[in-house]
């Protein structure tokens, strides 16, 4: 008898508390996901949309994006012929590094074409005229180097040059005729003026990136492949193509036309919008769990206190749910802050701490809805009890 009584008591305790714990977990998730969604939206609006992202399209070379064939010069002519395309920049990434004996720490930076994607947030210098040949935009700090101190200065960088060495003697000329000369794998040097620096937390093109004029980036990529620039553009697949749509055309229509041509074109910021949509989906799922758990808690409260007055049962359930929802909502804020670094890493956007605060509306919903749903559960259980007795 004693064992059965203890077992029954434990079952009753678990049955009544489980819905409340479920409610508090979902309340915490609602608050956390509200902060995450707000942070992504704010960072996207600041660093992508306000930087001209609404008028930009990216054409990917990946087959999964719908592109058929390589993004070479022939495809570039087709892209530039589409009405509404103001300009299109192919992306041929390469790398630069500090040469030996330069007096700077050894570092390596990936190179990308300025304009092939949304420009990063500038922290020093100016890119009002764009990036011209012989100029570079660098992260403000990377690999132990503070590039803000080099603004306006011309630095030497090494790059891989695999183009065949030019023949010197008549014998070498004859040898070059049969293209049997080995490719040169030397490190050449290029002089670049640092015209601006950007926030190093921006790494939408990957971390530790240097932005060059498109012609300079193509020159380095061609040298790395042992080709001339014209050979690179004719036969090599660009990693992507950045397209800017003029203001008189709708980017959605231009992107649709490009896709009809067999190109994997998508508007910016598609990736960020998809992530926001995913987070919001889980937020509403958590909201449903919150309401369901709170309502079930109200039902069990009504059953456990069946002899009490309806008002007392309702206020008891609402008060307990409210008391738990306040700290659960507050804990959602540090929960979102914990996710700040992974989000920055994935998006390549700078997310400040204040961006992760849930909006007042969602905080009020997280606090009040558990109490209201618990009260509704009590009322619903009482009404169904009357129906059963009737």
C-alpha positions as CSV (number, residue, x, y, z in Angstrom):
1,X,0.0,0.0,0.0
2,X,2.8,2.4,0.9
3,X,4.6,1.8,-2.3
4,X,1.5,2.4,-4.4
5,X,0.8,5.6,-2.5
6,X,4.4,6.9,-3.1
7,X,4.2,5.9,-6.7
8,X,0.9,7.7,-7.2
9,X,2.2,10.8,-5.5
10,X,5.3,10.8,-7.8
11,X,3.1,10.4,-10.9
12,X,0.9,13.2,-9.8
13,X,3.8,15.5,-9.2
14,X,5.4,14.7,-12.5
15,X,2.1,15.1,-14.3
16,X,1.4,18.6,-12.9
17,X,5.0,19.9,-13.3
18,X,5.9,18.6,-16.7
19,X,3.6,21.0,-18.6
20,X,5.0,24.0,-16.7
21,X,8.6,23.0,-17.4
22,X,7.7,22.5,-21.1
23,X,6.1,26.0,-21.1
24,X,9.2,27.6,-19.5
25,X,11.6,25.9,-22.0
26,X,9.5,27.1,-24.9
27,X,9.3,30.6,-23.4
28,X,13.1,30.7,-23.2
29,X,13.3,29.5,-26.9
30,X,10.8,32.2,-28.0
31,X,12.8,34.9,-26.3
32,X,16.1,33.6,-27.7
33,X,14.9,33.1,-31.2
34,X,13.3,36.6,-31.2
35,X,16.7,38.1,-30.4
36,X,18.5,36.0,-33.0
37,X,16.0,37.0,-35.7
38,X,16.2,40.6,-34.8
39,X,20.0,40.5,-34.8
40,X,20.2,39.0,-38.3
41,X,17.6,41.4,-39.7
42,X,19.4,44.5,-38.2
43,X,22.8,43.4,-39.4
44,X,21.5,42.6,-42.8
45,X,19.8,45.9,-43.1
46,X,22.9,47.8,-42.1
47,X,25.6,45.9,-44.0
48,X,23.8,44.5,-47.0
49,X,20.6,46.4,-47.8
50,X,22.0,49.9,-47.1
51,X,25.1,49.1,-49.1
52,X,23.1,48.7,-52.3
53,X,22.2,45.0,-51.8
54,X,18.7,45.5,-52.9
55,X,19.9,46.3,-56.4
56,X,22.5,43.5,-56.6
57,X,22.3,40.0,-58.0
58,X,24.9,37.2,-57.6
59,X,25.3,34.6,-60.3
60,X,26.8,31.4,-58.9
61,X,28.9,29.0,-60.9
62,X,27.6,26.0,-58.8
63,X,25.5,23.5,-60.7
64,X,23.1,23.4,-57.8
65,X,22.2,27.1,-58.4
66,X,21.0,26.3,-61.9
67,X,24.0,27.5,-63.9
68,X,24.8,25.5,-67.1
69,X,28.3,25.9,-68.6
70,X,31.2,27.9,-67.3
71,X,31.0,31.7,-66.5
72,X,33.5,32.7,-69.2
73,X,33.7,35.8,-71.4
74,X,31.0,34.5,-73.7
75,X,28.6,34.2,-70.8
76,X,29.7,37.6,-69.6
77,X,28.6,39.2,-72.9
78,X,25.2,37.5,-72.5
79,X,24.8,38.8,-68.9
80,X,25.7,42.3,-69.9
81,X,23.2,42.3,-72.7
82,X,20.3,41.7,-70.4
83,X,18.2,44.9,-70.0
84,X,18.7,46.4,-66.6
85,X,22.2,45.1,-66.0
86,X,24.3,48.2,-65.2
87,X,27.5,46.3,-64.9
88,X,28.7,42.8,-64.1
89,X,32.0,41.8,-62.5
90,X,33.4,38.2,-62.7
91,X,35.1,36.9,-59.6
92,X,38.5,35.2,-60.1
93,X,39.9,34.8,-56.6
94,X,43.6,34.5,-55.9
95,X,45.9,35.4,-53.0
96,X,48.7,37.8,-52.0
97,X,51.2,37.6,-49.2
98,X,53.9,39.7,-47.6
99,X,57.2,39.0,-49.3
100,X,60.3,37.9,-47.4
101,X,62.3,40.8,-46.1
102,X,59.5,43.3,-46.2
103,X,59.7,44.0,-42.5
104,X,56.0,43.0,-42.0
105,X,54.8,39.9,-40.3
106,X,54.2,37.0,-42.7
107,X,50.6,36.8,-43.7
108,X,48.4,35.7,-46.6
109,X,45.2,37.3,-47.8
110,X,42.6,36.0,-50.3
111,X,41.9,38.5,-53.1
112,X,38.5,39.3,-54.4
113,X,37.2,41.8,-57.0
114,X,35.7,45.0,-55.6
115,X,32.1,45.2,-56.7
116,X,31.5,41.5,-57.2
117,X,29.6,41.4,-53.9
118,X,28.2,43.9,-51.4
119,X,31.1,46.2,-50.3
120,X,32.2,45.6,-46.7
121,X,31.7,48.3,-44.0
122,X,34.6,50.8,-44.3
123,X,36.4,51.8,-41.1
124,X,39.1,54.0,-42.5
125,X,40.0,55.7,-45.8
126,X,37.6,56.1,-48.7
127,X,36.3,54.1,-51.7
128,X,34.2,56.9,-53.1
129,X,35.8,56.4,-56.5
130,X,35.8,52.6,-56.3
131,X,39.0,50.6,-56.2
132,X,41.4,51.4,-59.1
133,X,44.2,49.3,-60.5
134,X,47.1,49.4,-58.1
135,X,44.9,49.9,-55.1
136,X,43.7,47.6,-52.3
137,X,41.2,47.6,-49.5
138,X,42.3,45.5,-46.5
139,X,40.8,44.4,-43.2
140,X,41.6,46.9,-40.4
141,X,43.3,44.2,-38.4
142,X,44.3,40.7,-39.3
143,X,46.9,38.1,-38.5
144,X,48.5,40.5,-36.0
145,X,48.8,43.5,-38.4
146,X,47.0,46.8,-37.9
147,X,46.5,48.0,-41.5
148,X,44.9,51.3,-40.4
149,X,48.5,52.6,-39.8
150,X,49.3,51.9,-43.5
151,X,46.4,53.9,-45.0
152,X,47.7,56.0,-48.0
153,X,50.9,54.0,-48.2
154,X,52.1,51.7,-51.0
155,X,53.0,48.2,-49.8
156,X,54.7,45.3,-51.6
157,X,52.9,42.0,-51.8
158,X,53.9,38.7,-53.3
159,X,51.8,36.5,-55.5
160,X,52.2,33.2,-57.4
161,X,53.3,33.6,-61.1
162,X,53.1,30.3,-63.0
163,X,53.3,31.9,-66.5
164,X,56.1,30.5,-68.7
165,X,59.3,32.3,-68.4
166,X,60.0,34.5,-71.5
167,X,62.7,33.0,-73.8
168,X,66.1,34.8,-73.7
169,X,68.4,33.2,-76.2
170,X,67.7,31.9,-79.8
171,X,67.8,28.3,-78.4
172,X,65.2,29.1,-75.8
173,X,63.0,30.7,-78.5
174,X,63.2,27.5,-80.5
175,X,62.4,25.5,-77.4
176,X,59.4,27.7,-76.6
177,X,57.9,27.0,-80.0
178,X,56.9,23.5,-79.0
179,X,55.5,24.8,-75.6
180,X,57.7,22.4,-73.7
181,X,59.0,25.0,-71.3
182,X,57.9,24.3,-67.7
183,X,55.6,26.8,-66.0
184,X,57.2,29.3,-63.7
185,X,56.2,28.8,-60.1
186,X,58.0,31.9,-58.8
187,X,56.7,34.6,-56.5
188,X,56.3,37.9,-58.2
189,X,55.8,41.2,-56.4
190,X,53.0,43.8,-56.9
191,X,52.8,47.3,-55.4
192,X,49.4,48.2,-54.0
193,X,48.3,51.4,-52.3
194,X,46.1,50.9,-49.2
195,X,43.2,53.2,-49.8
196,X,40.8,51.9,-47.2
197,X,40.3,49.4,-44.4
198,X,37.1,47.5,-43.4
199,X,35.7,46.0,-40.3
200,X,37.5,42.6,-39.9
201,X,34.3,41.0,-38.6
202,X,32.9,41.3,-42.1
203,X,33.9,38.1,-43.9
204,X,31.0,37.4,-46.3
205,X,33.8,36.6,-48.8
206,X,35.7,34.6,-46.2
207,X,38.0,35.8,-43.5
208,X,41.2,37.7,-44.3
209,X,40.2,39.1,-47.7
210,X,41.9,41.8,-49.7
211,X,39.7,43.7,-52.3
212,X,41.3,44.7,-55.6
213,X,40.2,46.4,-58.8
214,X,38.6,43.7,-61.0
215,X,41.4,44.0,-63.6
216,X,44.1,43.6,-60.9
217,X,42.3,40.6,-59.4
218,X,42.0,39.0,-62.8
219,X,45.7,39.6,-63.4
220,X,46.8,37.8,-60.2
221,X,44.4,34.9,-60.9
222,X,45.7,34.5,-64.4
223,X,49.3,34.5,-63.2
224,X,48.4,31.9,-60.6
225,X,47.0,29.7,-63.4
226,X,49.9,30.3,-65.8
227,X,47.7,32.2,-68.3
228,X,47.2,35.7,-69.7
229,X,44.1,37.7,-68.6
230,X,42.4,37.1,-71.9
231,X,43.0,33.4,-71.7
232,X,41.6,33.3,-68.2
233,X,38.5,35.1,-69.2
234,X,37.9,33.0,-72.3
235,X,38.4,29.6,-70.8
236,X,38.3,29.7,-67.0
237,X,35.1,29.5,-64.9
238,X,34.6,32.6,-62.8
239,X,33.7,31.7,-59.2
240,X,30.7,34.0,-59.4
241,X,29.5,37.2,-61.2
242,X,28.3,40.2,-59.3
243,X,25.6,42.1,-61.1
244,X,24.3,45.6,-60.3
245,X,20.8,46.4,-61.6
246,X,20.2,50.0,-62.6
247,X,17.5,51.9,-60.6
248,X,15.0,51.9,-63.5
249,X,14.7,48.1,-63.4
250,X,13.3,45.6,-60.9
251,X,16.1,43.3,-59.7
252,X,13.5,40.4,-59.3
253,X,12.7,40.7,-63.1
254,X,16.3,40.9,-64.1
255,X,17.2,37.8,-61.9
256,X,14.3,35.9,-63.5
257,X,15.5,36.8,-67.0
258,X,19.0,35.6,-66.1
259,X,17.7,32.3,-64.8
260,X,15.8,31.8,-68.0
261,X,19.2,31.9,-69.7
262,X,20.4,29.0,-67.6
263,X,22.2,31.1,-65.0
264,X,22.0,30.5,-61.3
265,X,21.1,34.1,-60.4
266,X,19.7,35.1,-57.0
267,X,19.1,38.5,-55.4
268,X,20.8,39.6,-52.3
269,X,20.5,39.0,-49.5
270,X,18.8,35.6,-50.2
271,X,21.0,33.7,-47.8
272,X,20.2,36.1,-44.9
273,X,16.5,36.1,-45.7
274,X,16.4,32.3,-45.8
275,X,18.1,32.1,-42.4
276,X,15.7,34.7,-40.9
277,X,12.7,32.7,-42.3
278,X,14.1,29.5,-40.8
279,X,14.6,31.2,-37.4
280,X,11.1,32.7,-37.5
281,X,9.7,29.3,-38.3
282,X,11.2,27.8,-35.2
283,X,10.2,30.8,-33.2
284,X,6.5,30.2,-34.1
285,X,6.9,26.5,-33.4
286,X,8.2,27.4,-30.0
287,X,5.3,29.8,-29.5
288,X,2.9,27.0,-30.2
289,X,4.7,24.8,-27.7
290,X,4.5,27.6,-25.1
291,X,0.7,28.0,-25.6
292,X,0.1,24.2,-25.6
293,X,2.2,23.6,-22.5
294,X,0.7,26.5,-20.6
295,X,-2.8,25.4,-21.4
296,X,-2.1,21.9,-20.3
297,X,-0.6,23.2,-17.1
298,X,-3.9,25.1,-16.5
299,X,-5.9,21.8,-17.1
300,X,-3.8,19.9,-14.6
301,X,-4.1,22.8,-12.1
302,X,-7.8,22.7,-12.4
303,X,-7.9,18.9,-11.9
304,X,-5.6,19.0,-8.9
305,X,-7.6,21.7,-7.2
306,X,-11.1,20.7,-8.2
307,X,-12.7,21.6,-4.9
308,X,-11.6,25.3,-5.1
309,X,-13.5,28.1,-6.6
310,X,-13.0,28.8,-10.3
311,X,-11.5,32.2,-9.8
312,X,-8.9,30.9,-7.3
313,X,-7.9,28.1,-9.6
314,X,-7.6,30.5,-12.6
315,X,-5.5,33.0,-10.7
316,X,-3.3,30.3,-9.2
317,X,-2.5,28.8,-12.7
318,X,-1.9,32.3,-14.2
319,X,0.2,33.5,-11.3
320,X,2.5,30.4,-11.4
321,X,2.9,30.6,-15.2
322,X,3.6,34.3,-15.0
323,X,6.2,33.9,-12.3
324,X,8.0,31.3,-14.4
325,X,7.7,33.2,-17.7
326,X,9.5,36.3,-16.4
327,X,12.9,34.7,-15.7
328,X,12.5,32.3,-18.7
329,X,12.1,35.3,-21.0
330,X,15.0,37.1,-19.3
331,X,17.2,34.1,-19.8
332,X,16.5,34.2,-23.5
333,X,18.6,37.3,-23.8
334,X,21.9,35.7,-22.7
335,X,20.8,32.7,-24.8
336,X,20.8,34.9,-27.9
337,X,24.1,36.4,-26.9
338,X,25.7,33.0,-26.7
339,X,24.7,32.5,-30.4
340,X,26.2,35.8,-31.5
341,X,29.7,34.4,-32.4
342,X,28.4,31.5,-34.5
343,X,26.0,33.8,-36.3
344,X,28.8,36.2,-37.1
345,X,30.9,33.3,-38.3
346,X,28.2,31.9,-40.6
347,X,26.9,35.2,-42.0
348,X,30.1,37.2,-42.1
349,X,28.3,40.2,-40.8
350,X,29.0,42.2,-37.7
351,X,26.3,41.7,-35.0
352,X,26.5,44.0,-32.0
353,X,25.2,42.9,-28.6
354,X,22.3,45.3,-28.5
355,X,20.9,43.9,-31.8
356,X,20.2,40.6,-30.0
357,X,17.7,42.2,-27.5
358,X,14.2,40.9,-28.3
359,X,11.7,43.5,-29.3
360,X,9.4,44.8,-26.5
361,X,6.4,43.1,-28.2
362,X,8.0,39.7,-28.2
363,X,9.2,40.1,-24.6
364,X,5.6,41.0,-23.5
365,X,4.3,38.0,-25.5
366,X,6.7,35.7,-23.8
367,X,5.7,37.0,-20.3
368,X,1.9,37.3,-20.7
369,X,1.0,34.5,-23.1
370,X,1.9,31.6,-20.6
371,X,-0.3,33.2,-17.9
372,X,-3.2,33.7,-20.3
373,X,-3.0,30.2,-21.8
374,X,-2.8,28.7,-18.3
375,X,-5.9,30.6,-17.3
376,X,-7.6,29.5,-20.5
377,X,-6.7,25.9,-19.7
378,X,-8.4,26.1,-16.3
379,X,-11.6,27.6,-17.8
380,X,-11.6,25.0,-20.6
381,X,-11.2,22.1,-18.1
382,X,-14.0,23.5,-15.9
383,X,-16.3,23.9,-18.9
384,X,-15.5,20.4,-20.2
385,X,-16.1,19.0,-16.7
386,X,-19.5,20.5,-16.6
387,X,-20.3,19.1,-20.0
388,X,-19.3,15.6,-18.9
389,X,-21.4,15.8,-15.8
390,X,-24.3,17.1,-17.8
